[in-house]
Amino acid sequence: MLTKLKAKIQQLLSNEARLAHRIGLTPNIVSCFGMVFALLSAIAYWKSSSYMPLLILATLLLLVSGFCDVLDGVLARSYQEVTVFGGFIDSLLDRYADAIVLGGIILGGFSNVSWGIATIIGTLLVSYARARAEAAGVKMESIGLAERPERIVILALSSLVTLIWSPTLGLSVILLAILTNFTVLQRVIHFYRALKKKP
């Protein structure tokens, strides 16, 4: 869903990509920064249980991590630095970032452990389903309700609302558990239909 909006946002980040390139940042370095910000966000979520205002910091770090995820792609395409290894590392670090942030939310006591694990599994399988499908020649981008941009937005907004109504973040994890696993189902169906159309 938001993947189409992400493409438009990427077009607007040419100045940021130019600045990053000028100071010597490569797409892989930006991807690593995204992972570091995700780790810091997870720690902030974990510690928020004893000091709720840290949720604001956790949210900001999560959004910065997401920004890095967009910027690395813009940087790679703008300066002809797209490589197979870079794409592999970017995808790998994104999966670590997703799992670590959700782990921080669970450790912070904002989510039931079972729902948290269900969300982590769904999140990882959304990506895995895309990777396997595209390896078989079936395009999977923008298929499904809960791709990475949607998940980040849901977590960020619910984190801020949690400052007013404490159950919000936990409820958003339940929502993501449902949406991510439903997205996997959508991708399975899309893949099956695409295969049937092939000669």
PyMOL commands that set and color helices and strands:
alter all, ss='L'
color gray80, all
select helices_A, chain A and resi 2-12+14-22+27-47+54-78+84-107+113-135+148-162+168-197
alter helices_A, ss='H'
color red, helices_A
deselect
rebuild
show_as cartoon
